[in-house]
Amino acid sequence: MIPFNHLGWVFKYLGPLIYPHTVRESLCNFLEPVSKHAPILDLGAGTGIMSEFAYACRADLQYSAVDPAEGMLKFSAAYIQTHQGHAELLPFDSDSFEAILIGEALHHFQDVDKSIQEMVRVLQKEGRLFIYDFDSSTFMGKNLCRIEKIFGEPGNFFPPEVLKKKLESHGFSVHIRHHGYRYTIAGQLL
Ligand SMILES: C[S@@+](CC[C@H](N)C(=O)[O-])C[C@H]1O[C@@H](n2cnc3c(N)ncnc32)[C@H](O)[C@@H]1O
């Protein structure tokens, strides 16, 4: 397994450098229609990089972060409320969030379907979902998947079209944007 609990400082200081500019742009577009002061969940948040990028365009939102690794969460910015936990069993009541953000984390979740069920439960009516991940149908994506599996990670990478179908089966409408070997998904509960 990747020792995330000891890698907080690496993600805090190097992580933002490898996020493509176009992903940040897609994230800000995604957040445009979100209500003022809405509650937002950064899932598999690590050090809260997605929340930081979101905060840069929507400082009014209320950010919560969930991650199993305390050693990552402790590097989060002060405006993020952190919770140690897993995507498969979220420590929140139903209908708690207007949007969920997941950056480079979905492929680490042990049970993706259970995690999506939990997302649907904690999202409000017509709640929104933003996912940024690696495309396993590309050369880079395939190799990243192989490397992560060598490290004992679940390696739950999906080609975007496959994840789209999966999310649609859980009641989301889905829009994909490609960023080379990476992609973003903007979803909304119907
Ligand atoms: C590659 S890091 C990405 C962190 C952050 N979102 C970012 O963009 O830098 C993946 C994160 O997923 C977390 N993670 C692993 N399994 C998880 C699970 N079952 N539920 C929620 N988060 C999980 C790890 O602890 C780690 O912080």
The ligand as a MOL file (V3000), in Angstrom:
LIG
                    3D

  0  0  0     0  0            999 V3000
M  V30 BEGIN CTAB
M  V30 COUNTS 27 29 0 0 0
M  V30 BEGIN ATOM
M  V30 1 C -3.3140 10.3250 -4.6410 0
M  V30 2 S -4.0450 10.8870 -3.1360 0 CHG=1
M  V30 3 C -4.9830 12.2760 -3.7320 0
M  V30 4 C -5.2410 13.2690 -2.6450 0
M  V30 5 C -5.8850 14.5910 -3.0980 0
M  V30 6 N -7.2660 14.4170 -3.5130 0
M  V30 7 C -5.0920 15.2260 -4.1990 0
M  V30 8 O -5.6720 15.5540 -5.2350 0
M  V30 9 O -3.8890 15.4250 -4.0090 0 CHG=-1
M  V30 10 C -5.2850 9.6650 -2.8380 0
M  V30 11 C -5.9700 9.8130 -1.4790 0
M  V30 12 O -7.0280 8.8550 -1.3880 0
M  V30 13 C -7.1070 8.4600 -0.0260 0
M  V30 14 N -7.8840 7.2080 0.0800 0
M  V30 15 C -7.4310 5.9330 -0.0520 0
M  V30 16 N -8.4350 5.0740 0.1640 0
M  V30 17 C -9.5480 5.8100 0.4370 0
M  V30 18 C -10.9000 5.5030 0.7590 0
M  V30 19 N -11.3230 4.2390 0.8100 0
M  V30 20 N -11.7390 6.5200 0.9940 0
M  V30 21 C -11.3430 7.8160 0.9170 0
M  V30 22 N -10.0730 8.1640 0.6200 0
M  V30 23 C -9.1830 7.1880 0.3780 0
M  V30 24 C -5.6420 8.3490 0.3840 0
M  V30 25 O -5.4770 8.3360 1.7820 0
M  V30 26 C -5.0390 9.5550 -0.2920 0
M  V30 27 O -5.0040 10.6850 0.5460 0
M  V30 END ATOM
M  V30 BEGIN BOND
M  V30 1 1 1 2
M  V30 2 1 2 3
M  V30 3 1 2 10
M  V30 4 1 3 4
M  V30 5 1 4 5
M  V30 6 1 5 6
M  V30 7 1 5 7
M  V30 8 2 7 8
M  V30 9 1 7 9
M  V30 10 1 10 11
M  V30 11 1 11 12
M  V30 12 1 11 26
M  V30 13 1 12 13
M  V30 14 1 13 14
M  V30 15 1 13 24
M  V30 16 1 14 15
M  V30 17 1 14 23
M  V30 18 2 15 16
M  V30 19 1 16 17
M  V30 20 1 17 18
M  V30 21 2 17 23
M  V30 22 1 18 19
M  V30 23 2 18 20
M  V30 24 1 20 21
M  V30 25 2 21 22
M  V30 26 1 22 23
M  V30 27 1 24 25
M  V30 28 1 24 26
M  V30 29 1 26 27
M  V30 END BOND
M  V30 END CTAB
M  END
